[in-house]
Amino acid sequence: MLQSSKRAPSIADVLSSLGLVGYTLPLLLVHPSSQSLIGADEGYYAQMAREMLRTHQWLGSVFLGGPWFEKPPLNQWLIAISFQLFGISEGSARLPSLLAAVAGVLLTYGIGRMLLAPRPAFVGALVLPTVYLWMFYGRMAVTDVLLTAIELAGLGCLLLATRTGRSLWAAGWGIAVGLGLLLKFTMVLLPAAATVPWLFWRQREHRLLTNRFLYAGLGLGLGLFGLWYWAASQVYGTVVYEQLFGHLFKLGRQEFHAVGPFYYLWNLPANTFPWLFSAIGGAWVLLRHRQKAAFLLVSYSACLLVLLQLFSTKESYYMLQVCPFLALLSGVWIEECLRGKANFPRTITSALLALFAAFLLTAVVLLILHPAWIAGAAPYLPLALVLGLCWLVVPVAALAWQRLKAAAPPIWTAALIGGPWLTLVLAGTAIGDFSPVFKAFTQQRLSSLIDPAQPIALVYENNGERVSEFIALAFYTPNPGGALDAARVQRDRIHSYWWLAPESRAQLDRLHFPYRPLAQVAGWTLAGRRAGR
């Protein structure tokens, strides 16, 4: 039977936490020799943080001189601080998210220790970094892993507040809500709402709804957000409300990306494979054992999934908020698999992984012999080979369980979790260099054509297929000017140089606008003003 821990952290917990840090960091730090940001959304946040440092305007975000309030500025503040401390670079931009990814693993372990026995809590924390979504977004300068870490910290405070003499910790949940509002506005309200069933259902046990510190913390958190909103409105006026709430209403009213109502039915299993299925098994185990403390894991995950499904805009990174709980539920399932000499959970898990490993290894052999069958599959074959070989150990260890004796559980678990871990570490060598052409040009060739200190305006027609390139180019241009379209370039008397998107250049050519093309980079034209213009 699973039992939650009520005691204070021990030396073993500290050592386990240090081990988790060492285990998680390779997944986040192994990267290509060259890194470059992806335009949307890394480039947005990084460029706004760079402009914060240059202009010392900290109340609001500015992108190419124009106010940007679709999200509050907490992430930009953190990136700007990182830039100030370590210089402007991709690593500095991604540092806050990376630290949040590590903190999220530790917080998951801490929550697991308060709800479960030590081993499933630790195993669940081992699972989390091997979720592809966690590894991928933990390496990017975006808000989503940071938001999840804040939510986990708030939930951990609630659990600490249930212990005798620690009611003050309940204030941390409300403060976390306020920080979430400062980071991603109302997106934090979905996980806050997912906590409500547990708060009401278990009120007679934890008494949190009558804890005055819970409401004091919530007032403080809302006050932090309200103070920023008031101060920003004093400086920028109604644009704060128009952009912040306008973006929210837009996302709530219509799909930002037309992915259909069943998007999560395939996207969540694909991006969390195989852990969604083991999490379902873990939920079954908890419900069968009727664990009171673990009710939170099941109700929170289910409620959050339902709320995200009801939200009209659907994105894969929204699922990050569920991943820590899927990981802990997977830890429960793995613990169930390790019980006894022979049991059904271990048998079915081993059999399914044997089939999947056989499929991967067969596919690798066939694609080596017939590479034309699937174009572009060659770079992924080593990853499939590693995962297939590791997961082949799982059924072998299960068959030799009695012969291996005490070594069987760690071998079986290491193969199960180690396969995705090693695969993602190897995959990390190819993840992180999203805009290499723009970065290489601005760092190596631009200075031979013009003075890099000269402002260069970016010209494009606000077309969606160019937006990521537009943002990345803004970040990698040493001194980006304003954002224009072709019509405004004709009236531009400020800039001597422009980056012209292909569509903008075509329009200017039709209008016979005179300019000097200096270079072409990924379809964009670096152009200069003709003498006399």
C-alpha positions in Angstrom: 0.0 0.0 0.0 1.3 3.5 -0.9 1.8 5.8 2.1 2.4 9.5 2.1 5.3 11.0 4.2 4.5 13.4 7.0 8.0 13.8 8.3 10.6 16.5 7.7 13.1 16.1 4.8 15.9 13.7 5.6 19.5 13.5 4.4 18.3 10.9 1.9 15.8 13.5 0.5 18.6 16.0 0.1 20.8 13.5 -1.6 17.9 12.4 -3.8 17.3 16.0 -4.8 21.0 16.5 -5.7 20.9 13.3 -7.7 17.8 14.6 -9.6 19.6 17.8 -10.5 22.5 15.9 -11.9 20.2 13.6 -13.8 18.1 16.4 -15.3 20.9 18.8 -16.4 22.2 16.7 -19.3 18.8 16.7 -20.8 18.8 20.5 -20.7 22.4 21.4 -21.4 23.4 19.1 -24.2 22.9 21.1 -27.4 24.5 21.7 -30.8 27.8 23.5 -31.0 25.9 26.6 -32.2 22.7 27.8 -30.7 20.2 30.3 -32.1 16.7 31.3 -31.0 13.5 30.4 -32.8 11.5 33.6 -33.7 8.2 32.8 -32.1 8.2 33.0 -29.2 11.8 32.9 -28.0 12.9 35.9 -30.2 9.9 38.0 -28.9 10.8 37.6 -25.3 14.6 38.0 -25.9 14.2 41.1 -28.0 11.9 42.7 -25.5 14.3 41.9 -22.7 17.1 43.5 -24.7 15.0 46.6 -25.3 14.2 46.8 -21.6 17.9 46.9 -20.8 18.6 49.6 -23.5 15.6 51.8 -22.6 15.4 51.1 -18.8 11.6 50.9 -19.3 10.7 48.1 -16.9 7.0 48.5 -16.5 6.0 47.3 -20.0 7.5 45.3 -22.8 8.5 47.1 -26.0 9.1 45.3 -29.3 10.9 47.3 -32.0 9.8 50.5 -30.2 6.1 49.6 -30.0 4.4 48.6 -26.7 3.6 44.9 -26.3 1.1 43.8 -23.6 -0.3 40.5 -24.9 1.4 39.0 -21.8 2.7 40.7 -18.6 6.4 41.2 -18.4 7.7 38.7 -15.7 9.5 36.5 -18.2 11.0 39.5 -19.9 12.2 40.8 -16.5 13.9 37.5 -15.8 15.6 37.3 -19.2 16.7 40.9 -18.9 18.3 40.2 -15.5 20.0 37.2 -17.0 21.3 39.4 -19.9 22.6 41.9 -17.4 24.4 39.2 -15.4 25.7 37.0 -18.2 25.6 39.1 -21.4 23.1 38.9 -24.3 23.2 35.4 -25.7 21.0 32.4 -26.4 22.1 30.7 -23.2 21.3 33.7 -21.1 17.8 34.0 -22.7 17.1 30.4 -22.0 18.5 30.3 -18.5 15.3 31.2 -16.6 13.4 28.5 -18.3 16.2 26.0 -17.7 16.3 26.7 -14.0 12.5 26.4 -13.9 12.7 23.0 -15.5 15.2 21.8 -12.9 13.1 23.4 -10.1 10.0 21.7 -11.5 11.6 18.3 -11.2 12.5 19.0 -7.5 9.1 20.4 -6.7 7.5 17.3 -8.3 9.6 15.2 -6.1 8.7 17.3 -3.0 5.0 17.0 -3.8 5.4 13.3 -4.4 7.1 12.9 -1.0 4.1 14.6 0.7 1.6 12.4 -1.1 3.3 9.1 -1.7 6.0 6.8 -0.4 9.6 7.7 -1.1 10.2 5.3 -4.1 7.3 6.2 -6.3 7.9 9.9 -5.6 11.5 9.6 -6.7 10.7 7.5 -9.7 8.0 10.0 -10.7 10.5 12.8 -10.5 12.9 10.7 -12.7 10.1 10.3 -15.3 9.4 14.0 -15.6 12.6 15.1 -17.5 12.1 12.2 -19.9 8.8 13.7 -21.1 9.6 15.2 -24.5 7.6 18.3 -23.8 9.5 19.1 -20.6 12.9 18.6 -22.2 12.0 20.7 -25.3 10.4 23.7 -23.6 12.8 23.6 -20.7 15.5 24.5 -23.2 13.6 27.5 -24.7 13.2 31.1 -23.6 9.4 30.8 -23.2 6.9 31.0 -20.3 5.4 27.6 -20.1 7.8 25.6 -17.9 8.3 28.6 -15.7 4.5 28.9 -15.2 4.3 25.2 -14.4 7.1 25.5 -11.8 5.3 28.5 -10.2 2.1 26.4 -10.1 3.9 23.5 -8.5 5.4 25.8 -5.9 2.0 27.1 -5.0 0.6 23.6 -4.7 3.5 22.5 -2.6 2.8 25.4 -0.2 -0.8 24.2 0.1 0.4 20.7 1.0 2.8 22.1 3.6 0.1 24.1 5.1 -1.9 21.0 5.9 0.7 20.0 8.4 0.4 21.0 12.1 1.9 24.4 12.8 2.6 25.3 9.2 -0.6 27.1 8.2 1.4 30.2 7.1 2.5 28.2 4.1 -1.0 28.6 2.6 -0.1 32.1 1.7 2.4 30.8 -0.9 -0.4 29.5 -3.1 -1.9 32.9 -3.5 1.4 34.5 -4.1 2.1 31.9 -6.8 -1.3 32.8 -8.4 -0.1 36.4 -8.5 3.2 35.5 -10.1 1.4 33.4 -12.6 -0.7 36.4 -13.6 2.4 38.5 -14.0 3.9 35.8 -16.2 1.0 34.5 -18.4 -2.1 36.3 -17.2 -5.2 34.2 -16.8 -3.6 30.9 -17.9 -2.7 30.4 -14.3 -6.4 30.4 -13.4 -6.9 27.0 -15.0 -4.6 25.1 -12.7 -5.9 27.2 -9.8 -9.4 26.1 -10.7 -8.2 22.5 -11.0 -7.2 22.6 -7.3 -10.8 23.5 -6.2 -12.2 19.9 -6.1 -9.5 18.8 -3.8 -9.9 22.0 -1.6 -13.6 21.4 -1.1 -13.7 17.6 -1.1 -11.0 17.2 1.5 -11.8 20.4 3.5 -12.7 18.4 6.7 -9.1 17.0 6.6 -6.9 19.9 5.7 -9.1 22.9 6.7 -7.4 25.1 4.1 -10.6 26.9 3.1 -10.8 28.3 6.7 -7.1 29.2 6.8 -6.8 33.0 6.8 -3.3 32.9 5.4 -4.7 31.4 2.2 -6.8 34.5 1.5 -4.0 36.8 2.7 -1.6 35.3 0.2 -4.2 35.4 -2.5 -4.8 39.1 -1.8 -1.0 39.7 -1.8 -0.6 37.9 -5.1 -3.5 39.7 -6.8 -2.2 43.0 -5.3 1.2 42.4 -7.0 -0.5 42.0 -10.3 -2.8 44.9 -9.7 0.1 47.2 -8.7 1.9 46.4 -12.0 -1.2 46.8 -14.0 -2.0 50.2 -12.5 1.6 51.5 -12.8 1.8 50.3 -16.5 -1.5 51.9 -17.3 -0.3 55.2 -15.9 2.6 55.1 -18.3 1.1 53.5 -21.4 -2.6 54.3 -21.0 -5.4 52.2 -22.4 -3.1 50.1 -24.6 -2.4 47.9 -21.6 -6.0 46.9 -21.3 -6.6 46.7 -25.0 -3.8 44.4 -25.7 -3.9 42.3 -22.5 -7.6 41.6 -22.5 -8.0 41.9 -26.2 -5.6 39.0 -26.7 -7.4 37.0 -24.0 -10.8 37.5 -25.6 -9.3 36.6 -29.0 -7.9 33.3 -27.7 -11.1 32.5 -25.8 -13.4 33.4 -28.7 -11.7 31.5 -31.6 -8.9 29.0 -32.2 -5.5 30.7 -32.6 -4.4 27.6 -34.6 -7.1 25.5 -36.3 -6.2 22.1 -34.9 -9.7 20.8 -34.3 -11.5 19.6 -31.1 -9.6 16.3 -30.8 -6.1 17.8 -30.9 -5.2 16.6 -27.4 -6.4 13.1 -28.0 -3.4 12.4 -30.2 -1.0 15.2 -29.2 -0.8 14.4 -25.5 -0.1 10.7 -26.0 2.5 11.5 -28.7 4.3 14.2 -26.7 4.3 12.3 -23.4 4.8 8.7 -24.7 4.8 6.3 -23.0 4.0 8.0 -19.7 0.4 8.9 -20.3 -0.5 5.2 -20.4 1.5 4.4 -17.3 -0.1 7.4 -15.6 -3.6 6.0 -16.4 -2.4 2.8 -14.7 -1.2 4.8 -11.7 -4.5 6.5 -11.4 -6.2 3.1 -11.4 -3.9 1.9 -8.6 -4.6 4.9 -6.5 -8.3 4.7 -6.9 -8.2 0.9 -6.1 -6.2 1.6 -2.9 -8.4 4.6 -2.1 -5.5 6.7 -1.0 -6.9 10.0 0.5 -3.7 12.0 0.1 -3.3 10.9 -3.5 -6.8 12.1 -4.5 -5.2 15.3 -5.4 -3.1 13.7 -8.2 -6.1 12.2 -9.9 -8.6 15.1 -9.5 -6.1 17.8 -10.4 -4.9 16.0 -13.6 -8.4 15.2 -14.7 -9.8 18.7 -14.0 -6.9 20.5 -15.7 -7.3 18.3 -18.8 -11.0 19.0 -19.0 -10.4 22.8 -18.6 -7.7 22.8 -21.3 -10.0 20.8 -23.6 -12.8 23.3 -23.1 -10.5 26.3 -23.9 -10.9 27.1 -27.6 -7.2 27.6 -28.4 -5.2 24.4 -28.1 -1.4 24.2 -28.0 0.9 21.3 -27.1 2.8 23.4 -24.6 -0.4 23.9 -22.5 -0.1 20.2 -21.6 3.2 21.0 -19.7 1.0 21.9 -16.7 -0.2 18.3 -16.5 3.2 16.6 -17.1 4.4 16.6 -13.4 1.2 14.8 -12.3 1.4 12.3 -15.2 5.0 11.7 -14.0 4.0 11.0 -10.4 1.1 8.8 -11.5 3.6 6.9 -13.6 5.8 6.5 -10.5 2.8 4.9 -8.8 2.4 2.5 -11.7 6.1 1.6 -11.8 6.0 0.9 -8.1 3.1 -1.4 -8.7 5.1 -3.2 -11.4 7.9 -3.8 -9.0 5.9 -5.7 -6.4 6.3 -9.5 -6.0 7.8 -12.1 -8.2 5.1 -12.0 -10.8 2.3 -9.5 -11.3 0.0 -8.4 -14.1 1.1 -4.8 -14.3 4.8 -5.7 -14.9 3.8 -8.4 -17.3 1.6 -6.2 -19.5 4.1 -3.3 -19.4 7.0 -5.5 -20.4 5.0 -7.2 -23.2 3.9 -3.9 -24.7 7.4 -2.5 -24.5 8.8 -5.7 -26.1 6.4 -5.2 -29.0 7.3 -1.5 -29.4 11.1 -2.3 -29.2 10.7 -5.0 -31.8 8.9 -2.5 -34.0 11.6 0.1 -33.6 14.5 -2.3 -34.3 12.7 -3.8 -37.3 12.1 -0.3 -38.7 15.7 0.7 -38.2 16.9 -2.4 -40.1 14.4 -1.9 -42.9 15.2 1.8 -43.3 18.9 1.2 -43.4 18.3 -1.3 -46.2 15.7 0.8 -48.0 16.3 4.5 -47.0 14.1 5.7 -49.8 11.0 4.3 -48.1 10.8 7.3 -45.7 12.6 10.4 -46.9 14.5 12.2 -44.2 14.3 9.3 -41.6 18.1 8.7 -41.5 18.9 11.2 -38.6 16.3 9.6 -36.4 17.5 6.0 -36.8 20.2 6.2 -34.1 17.6 7.5 -31.7 15.2 4.7 -32.6 18.0 2.1 -32.2 19.0 3.4 -28.7 15.4 3.4 -27.5 14.6 0.0 -29.0 17.7 -1.6 -27.4 17.0 -0.1 -24.0 13.4 -1.1 -24.0 14.3 -4.6 -25.1 16.0 -5.0 -21.8 12.7 -4.5 -20.0 11.0 -7.8 -21.0 14.3 -9.6 -20.7 14.6 -8.4 -17.1 11.0 -9.4 -16.4 11.6 -12.9 -17.7 14.7 -13.3 -15.6 13.1 -11.7 -12.5 13.6 -14.6 -10.1 17.1 -15.3 -11.3 18.2 -11.7 -11.0 16.6 -11.5 -7.5 17.3 -8.1 -5.9 18.9 -6.7 -9.0 15.7 -7.2 -11.1 13.8 -4.1 -9.9 16.6 -1.6 -10.6 17.5 -3.1 -13.9 13.9 -3.2 -15.1 13.3 0.4 -13.9 16.6 1.7 -15.3 15.9 0.2 -18.8 12.3 1.6 -18.7 13.3 5.2 -17.8 16.8 5.2 -19.1 15.8 4.5 -22.6 13.9 7.8 -23.0 16.5 9.6 -21.0 19.4 8.5 -23.2 17.4 9.0 -26.4 16.5 12.6 -25.4 20.1 13.4 -24.4 21.2 12.3 -27.9 18.3 14.2 -29.5 19.4 17.3 -27.6 22.5 17.5 -29.8 20.2 18.6 -32.7 17.8 20.8 -30.7 18.4 24.5 -30.1 19.8 26.0 -33.4 16.6 27.4 -35.0 17.8 30.4 -36.9 21.5 29.7 -37.8 21.4 31.5 -41.2 20.3 34.9 -39.7 22.8 34.6 -36.8 25.7 33.7 -39.0 25.1 36.5 -41.4 24.7 39.3 -38.7 27.7 38.1 -36.8 30.1 37.3 -39.7 29.1 39.3 -42.9 27.0 42.3 -41.8 30.0 44.4 -40.6 31.7 44.1 -44.0 28.6 45.6 -45.7 27.5 48.4 -43.4 28.2 49.9 -40.0 26.4 47.4 -37.6 25.6 50.3 -35.4 23.3 51.7 -38.1 19.6 51.1 -37.4 18.0 48.6 -39.8 14.2 48.7 -40.1 12.4 45.4 -40.7 9.9 45.4 -43.5 7.2 42.8 -44.0 3.5 42.6 -44.8 2.4 41.1 -41.4 1.9 37.7 -43.1 1.9 34.7 -40.7 4.4 32.6 -42.6 7.1 35.3 -42.1 6.5 36.2 -38.5 9.0 33.8 -37.0 11.7 34.9 -39.4 10.8 38.6 -38.8 11.2 38.1 -35.0 14.4 36.1 -35.2 15.9 38.7 -37.6 15.0 41.5 -35.1 16.9 39.8 -32.3 20.0 39.0 -34.4 20.2 42.5 -36.0 22.6 44.5 -33.8 20.5 47.6 -33.9 17.0 46.9 -35.3 14.9 49.9 -36.2 11.1 50.0 -36.4 8.7 47.6 -38.1 7.4 48.8 -41.4 5.4 47.5 -44.4 6.2 48.4 -48.1 3.8 51.3 -48.1 5.4 53.0 -45.2 8.9 52.4 -46.6 8.2 54.9 -49.3 7.5 57.6 -46.7 10.4 56.5 -44.4 12.9 59.4 -44.0 14.6 57.9 -40.8 16.2 54.7 -41.9 19.0 54.2 -44.4 18.8 50.4 -44.3 16.0 47.9 -44.4 15.5 44.2 -44.1 12.9 43.5 -46.9 10.8 40.3 -46.7 10.3 38.7 -50.2 6.7 40.0 -50.4 7.7 43.5 -49.4 10.5 43.6 -51.9 8.1 42.5 -54.7 5.7 45.3 -53.8 8.5 47.9 -53.8 9.7 46.6 -57.2 6.2 47.0 -58.5 6.1 50.6 -57.2 9.6 51.2 -58.7 10.9 52.3 -55.3 14.7 52.8 -55.7 16.9 50.9 -53.2 20.3 49.2 -53.2 20.2 45.4 -52.6 23.3 44.6 -50.5 22.7 40.9 -49.6 20.1 38.2 -49.5 19.6 35.9 -46.5 17.0 33.2 -46.4 14.8 35.1 -48.9 15.2 38.5 -47.0 17.0 41.3 -48.7 19.3 43.7 -46.9 18.8 46.9 -48.8 20.2 50.4 -48.5 18.8 53.8 -49.5 20.0 55.1 -52.8 22.0 58.3 -52.8 19.9 61.3 -53.1 16.8 59.7 -51.7 
